[in-house]
Amino acid sequence: MKSSRLVSILLLLQTRGRMTAARLAEELEVSVRTVYRDMEALVAAGVPLYGDAGHAGGYRLLDGYRTRLTGLTGQEAEALFLAGVPGPAAELGLGAVLAAAQLKVRAALPDALRPHADRVAGRFHLDAPGWYADADDTPFLPAVADAVWNGRVLHVLYRRWAEPTDVRRRLEPYGLVLKAGRWYVVAGPGPRTYRVDQILELDTSEEEFTRPEGFGLAAYWAAYQRDFHDRLHRAEAVVRLAPGTRLTGPQGRAVDADGRPDGDGWTRATVPVESLDRAHDDFLRLGTAVEVLEPAELRERIARTVAELAARYAPRGGNSVASGGD
């Protein structure tokens, strides 16, 4: 809607300062011509808006002009308060800041919208970590966050999986990501991804760095996850699944796309696996509901494990449980 777009233009100029028509059009996903018409409408409405020509030109608001948050809808107010996650904010050292900011935003809301914001806290609670995972110990998280915010270089002692495990690194921290309750810092050169809980020592510095032009944290993380999953499931296994057996994740999708009946109610499919070790453990959990056909190495390994289990649980002389009466 045009009215919503005009409010968006005001807020963009208010928060980012001077912006070109092309940049506004890209941000709002409209044509440059539409932006020009919107600017004329804002000027006609009395908004102190100025346009400068030239390479460094663009639109800007008169210094000191502020717009109030009266353009919010009920759903927007709810989403705004839902976006504030107190747990991660507290870990970053921003718990009190978040509470103060929410209080100020609530005070600025029109009376009719305050109930929309208030009921979010009573009906939604976001808890990011998984059920069976202990909270990571991240004592250096506030220092990393401060370096991210101020563009300062960090010198860390970092523990990795490969030998040598403990290495010293000079990091240019571009951003922080919270994934499934675990914090990661994306840092140059590279960039590369580091787990914050694996930082053993940290020294701050006054050395500043410049983020690469065009770097986007969300885009980098999406590409990183795609690459991670591609590397995670490079091997394949051919399996037969008993009727009603469901696999999850990439394996489940592979069965849905490639699975075919095997004549006796079972389903035959080629599924991705992370490694022989992981596939061995995962398929054993399914018991008799799965049969691994290929690769031969995996099938033989599972057969050896099953034989060892059968021998281990075979009845022992004099210790077997009697069945029947006296």
C-alpha positions as CSV (number, residue, x, y, z in Angstrom):
1,M,0.0,0.0,0.0
2,K,1.2,3.5,-0.8
3,S,0.6,4.8,2.8
4,S,2.7,2.0,4.2
5,R,5.5,2.7,1.7
6,L,5.6,6.4,2.5
7,V,6.0,5.6,6.2
8,S,8.8,3.2,5.2
9,I,10.6,5.9,3.2
10,L,10.4,8.3,6.2
11,L,11.8,5.6,8.6
12,L,14.6,4.7,6.1
13,L,15.7,8.3,5.7
14,Q,15.4,8.9,9.4
15,T,17.6,5.9,10.3
16,R,20.1,5.8,7.4
17,G,20.4,9.5,6.4
18,R,20.9,10.4,2.8
19,M,19.7,7.8,0.3
20,T,19.5,7.8,-3.5
21,A,16.2,7.1,-5.4
22,A,17.8,4.0,-6.8
23,R,18.7,2.7,-3.3
24,L,15.3,3.4,-2.0
25,A,13.7,1.7,-5.0
26,E,15.9,-1.4,-4.3
27,E,15.0,-1.4,-0.6
28,L,11.3,-1.0,-1.2
29,E,11.2,-3.3,-4.3
30,V,9.5,-0.7,-6.5
31,S,10.6,1.3,-9.5
32,V,12.7,4.5,-9.3
33,R,9.7,6.3,-11.0
34,T,7.5,5.2,-8.1
35,V,10.0,6.6,-5.6
36,Y,9.9,10.0,-7.4
37,R,6.1,10.0,-7.1
38,D,6.3,9.1,-3.4
39,M,8.8,11.9,-2.8
40,E,6.4,14.4,-4.4
41,A,3.6,13.1,-2.2
42,L,5.7,13.5,0.9
43,V,6.7,17.1,0.0
44,A,3.1,18.0,-0.7
45,A,2.2,16.7,2.8
46,G,4.7,19.1,4.4
47,V,7.5,16.7,5.1
48,P,10.8,18.7,5.1
49,L,12.5,16.6,2.4
50,Y,15.4,17.7,0.3
51,G,17.0,16.3,-2.8
52,D,20.6,16.8,-3.9
53,A,21.8,16.2,-7.4
54,G,25.2,14.8,-8.3
55,H,27.3,11.7,-7.6
56,A,27.0,12.2,-3.8
57,G,23.4,13.3,-3.9
58,G,20.2,11.8,-2.8
59,Y,17.2,12.5,-0.6
60,R,17.5,13.5,3.0
61,L,15.3,14.9,5.8
62,L,15.8,18.2,7.4
63,D,18.2,17.9,10.4
64,G,16.3,17.2,13.6
65,Y,13.1,16.0,11.9
66,R,11.7,12.8,13.5
67,T,8.6,10.9,12.8
68,R,6.7,9.1,15.5
69,L,5.8,5.4,15.3
70,T,2.1,6.0,14.6
71,G,2.2,4.1,11.3
72,L,2.5,0.7,13.0
73,T,-0.2,-1.8,12.6
74,G,-1.3,-4.2,15.4
75,Q,0.6,-7.1,13.8
76,E,3.7,-5.0,13.3
77,A,3.7,-4.0,17.0
78,E,3.4,-7.7,18.0
79,A,6.2,-8.7,15.6
80,L,8.4,-5.9,17.0
81,F,8.1,-7.2,20.6
82,L,8.4,-10.8,19.5
83,A,11.8,-10.0,17.9
84,G,13.4,-9.0,21.2
85,V,14.8,-12.3,22.6
86,P,15.9,-11.6,26.2
87,G,18.1,-14.7,26.6
88,P,20.6,-13.9,23.7
89,A,20.4,-10.2,24.6
90,A,21.5,-10.9,28.1
91,E,24.4,-13.1,26.9
92,L,25.5,-10.2,24.8
93,G,25.4,-7.9,27.8
94,L,22.3,-6.1,26.4
95,G,19.6,-7.4,28.6
96,A,18.9,-4.1,30.4
97,V,19.3,-2.2,27.2
98,L,16.7,-4.3,25.5
99,A,14.3,-3.9,28.3
100,A,14.7,-0.1,28.3
101,A,14.3,0.0,24.5
102,Q,11.1,-2.0,24.6
103,L,9.8,0.2,27.4
104,K,10.4,3.3,25.3
105,V,8.9,1.8,22.1
106,R,5.8,0.8,24.1
107,A,5.5,4.3,25.4
108,A,5.6,5.7,21.9
109,L,2.9,3.4,20.6
110,P,-0.6,4.7,20.2
111,D,-2.9,3.5,23.1
112,A,-4.8,1.2,20.7
113,L,-1.7,-0.8,19.9
114,R,-0.2,-1.3,23.4
115,P,-2.4,-4.3,24.2
116,H,-1.1,-6.0,21.0
117,A,2.5,-5.6,22.2
118,D,1.7,-6.5,25.8
119,R,0.1,-9.8,25.0
120,V,3.1,-11.1,23.1
121,A,5.1,-11.6,26.3
122,G,2.3,-13.6,27.9
123,R,1.8,-15.9,24.9
124,F,5.2,-16.4,23.3
125,H,8.5,-17.4,24.8
126,L,11.5,-18.2,22.6
127,D,14.0,-20.7,23.9
128,A,16.7,-21.3,21.3
129,P,18.9,-24.2,22.7
130,G,18.0,-27.8,22.2
131,W,16.6,-30.1,24.9
132,Y,19.6,-32.3,25.5
133,A,22.3,-29.7,25.1
134,D,24.0,-28.0,28.0
135,A,24.4,-24.3,27.6
136,D,27.8,-23.3,26.1
137,D,30.2,-21.5,28.4
138,T,30.9,-18.3,26.4
139,P,32.7,-15.9,28.8
140,F,34.2,-13.9,25.9
141,L,30.9,-13.3,24.1
142,P,30.5,-9.7,25.3
143,A,34.1,-8.8,24.3
144,V,33.5,-10.4,20.8
145,A,30.3,-8.5,20.4
146,D,32.0,-5.3,21.3
147,A,34.7,-5.9,18.8
148,V,32.1,-6.7,16.1
149,W,30.3,-3.4,16.9
150,N,33.4,-1.2,16.9
151,G,35.3,-2.9,14.1
152,R,38.3,-3.9,16.3
153,V,40.8,-6.7,15.7
154,L,40.9,-9.6,18.2
155,H,43.8,-11.9,19.0
156,V,42.6,-15.3,20.3
157,L,43.7,-18.7,21.4
158,Y,41.2,-21.0,19.6
159,R,40.6,-24.7,20.1
160,R,39.8,-26.6,16.9
161,W,39.2,-30.3,16.2
162,A,42.3,-31.0,14.0
163,E,45.9,-31.1,15.2
164,P,47.3,-28.9,16.5
165,T,44.2,-28.3,18.5
166,D,45.1,-25.0,20.2
167,V,46.1,-22.3,17.7
168,R,46.5,-18.5,17.9
169,R,44.5,-16.4,15.4
170,R,44.1,-12.8,14.5
171,L,40.4,-12.2,13.8
172,E,38.6,-9.4,12.1
173,P,35.1,-10.1,13.5
174,Y,32.4,-9.2,10.9
175,G,29.4,-10.5,12.8
176,L,27.8,-12.9,15.3
177,V,25.3,-15.6,14.6
178,L,23.2,-17.5,17.1
179,K,22.4,-21.0,15.7
180,A,20.5,-23.6,17.8
181,G,21.6,-21.9,21.1
182,R,25.3,-21.7,20.0
183,W,27.1,-18.5,19.1
184,Y,29.4,-18.3,16.1
185,V,31.6,-15.4,15.0
186,V,32.2,-14.8,11.3
187,A,35.6,-13.3,10.9
188,G,38.2,-12.4,8.4
189,P,40.5,-13.0,6.8
190,G,38.5,-15.4,4.7
191,P,36.0,-15.0,6.1
192,R,35.7,-18.1,8.3
193,T,33.4,-19.3,11.0
194,Y,34.5,-19.8,14.6
195,R,32.6,-21.1,17.7
196,V,32.7,-18.5,20.4
197,D,32.7,-21.2,23.2
198,Q,36.0,-22.6,21.7
199,I,37.9,-19.3,22.4
200,L,40.2,-20.1,25.2
201,E,42.0,-16.7,25.5
202,L,41.1,-13.3,24.1
203,D,43.0,-10.1,23.8
204,T,41.4,-6.9,22.5
205,S,43.2,-4.3,20.5
206,E,42.8,-0.8,19.3
207,E,43.6,-1.9,15.7
208,E,40.6,-1.2,13.4
209,F,39.7,-3.1,10.3
210,T,37.4,-2.5,7.3
211,R,34.6,-4.9,6.5
212,P,34.8,-6.1,2.9
213,E,32.6,-4.1,0.6
214,G,29.4,-5.9,-0.2
215,F,29.7,-8.4,2.7
216,G,26.3,-9.5,4.0
217,L,26.2,-11.6,7.2
218,A,22.8,-13.2,6.4
219,A,23.9,-14.1,2.8
220,Y,27.3,-15.5,4.0
221,W,25.6,-17.6,6.7
222,A,23.1,-19.0,4.2
223,A,25.9,-20.0,1.8
224,Y,27.9,-21.4,4.7
225,Q,25.0,-23.7,5.7
226,R,24.5,-24.9,2.2
227,D,28.2,-25.7,1.9
228,F,28.2,-27.4,5.3
229,H,25.3,-29.7,4.3
230,D,26.8,-30.5,0.9
231,R,30.1,-31.6,2.7
232,L,28.1,-33.4,5.3
233,H,26.4,-35.8,3.0
234,R,28.8,-36.7,0.3
235,A,28.5,-40.5,0.5
236,E,25.5,-42.6,-0.3
237,A,23.9,-45.8,0.8
238,V,21.3,-48.1,-0.8
239,V,18.8,-49.3,1.7
240,R,15.5,-51.2,2.1
241,L,12.9,-49.8,4.5
242,A,10.1,-51.8,6.2
243,P,6.5,-50.6,5.6
244,G,5.8,-47.4,7.6
245,T,9.4,-46.6,8.3
246,R,10.2,-42.9,7.9
247,L,13.6,-41.3,7.6
248,T,14.1,-37.6,8.3
249,G,16.1,-34.7,6.9
250,P,18.0,-35.2,3.6
251,Q,17.5,-39.0,3.8
252,G,13.8,-38.6,4.1
253,R,13.7,-36.3,1.2
254,A,15.7,-38.7,-0.9
255,V,13.3,-41.5,0.0
256,D,10.3,-39.3,-1.1
257,A,12.0,-38.4,-4.4
258,D,13.7,-41.7,-5.3
259,G,12.1,-44.5,-3.2
260,R,10.4,-47.3,-5.1
261,P,8.5,-50.4,-3.9
262,D,10.6,-53.5,-3.7
263,G,7.8,-56.1,-4.3
264,D,7.2,-57.1,-0.7
265,G,5.9,-53.9,0.8
266,W,9.4,-52.6,1.5
267,T,10.9,-49.5,-0.1
268,R,14.3,-49.4,-1.8
269,A,16.1,-46.0,-2.0
270,T,19.5,-44.4,-2.3
271,V,20.1,-42.0,0.6
272,P,22.9,-39.6,1.5
273,V,25.0,-40.4,4.5
274,E,27.5,-38.2,6.4
275,S,30.1,-41.0,7.0
276,L,30.3,-44.7,7.5
277,D,30.6,-44.3,11.2
278,R,27.5,-42.1,11.4
279,A,25.5,-44.2,9.0
280,H,26.4,-47.4,11.0
281,D,25.0,-45.8,14.2
282,D,21.9,-44.2,12.6
283,F,20.8,-47.4,10.8
284,L,21.4,-49.6,13.8
285,R,18.9,-47.5,15.7
286,L,16.2,-48.5,13.2
287,G,16.8,-52.2,14.1
288,T,15.0,-54.6,11.8
289,A,13.1,-51.8,10.0
290,V,16.0,-51.2,7.6
291,E,18.4,-53.3,5.6
292,V,21.6,-51.8,4.1
293,L,22.4,-53.2,0.7
294,E,25.3,-50.9,-0.3
295,P,28.1,-50.0,0.2
296,A,29.4,-53.5,1.0
297,E,31.7,-52.1,3.7
298,L,28.8,-50.6,5.6
299,R,26.7,-53.7,5.3
300,E,29.5,-55.9,6.5
301,R,30.2,-53.6,9.4
302,I,26.6,-53.6,10.5
303,A,26.5,-57.4,10.2
304,R,29.6,-57.7,12.4
305,T,28.0,-55.5,15.0
306,V,24.7,-57.4,15.0
307,A,26.7,-60.7,15.3
308,E,28.6,-59.3,18.3
309,L,25.3,-58.2,19.9
310,A,23.7,-61.6,19.4
311,A,26.7,-63.3,20.9
312,R,26.7,-60.9,23.9
313,Y,23.0,-61.4,24.6
314,A,22.9,-65.1,24.0
315,P,21.5,-67.1,27.0
316,R,24.3,-68.2,29.4
317,G,24.4,-71.6,30.9
318,G,22.6,-71.6,34.3
319,N,21.6,-68.0,33.9
320,S,18.8,-68.3,31.4
321,V,15.3,-67.2,32.4
322,A,13.0,-70.2,32.7
323,S,9.7,-70.0,31.0
324,G,6.5,-71.8,32.0
325,G,5.4,-73.1,35.4
326,D,7.3,-74.5,38.5
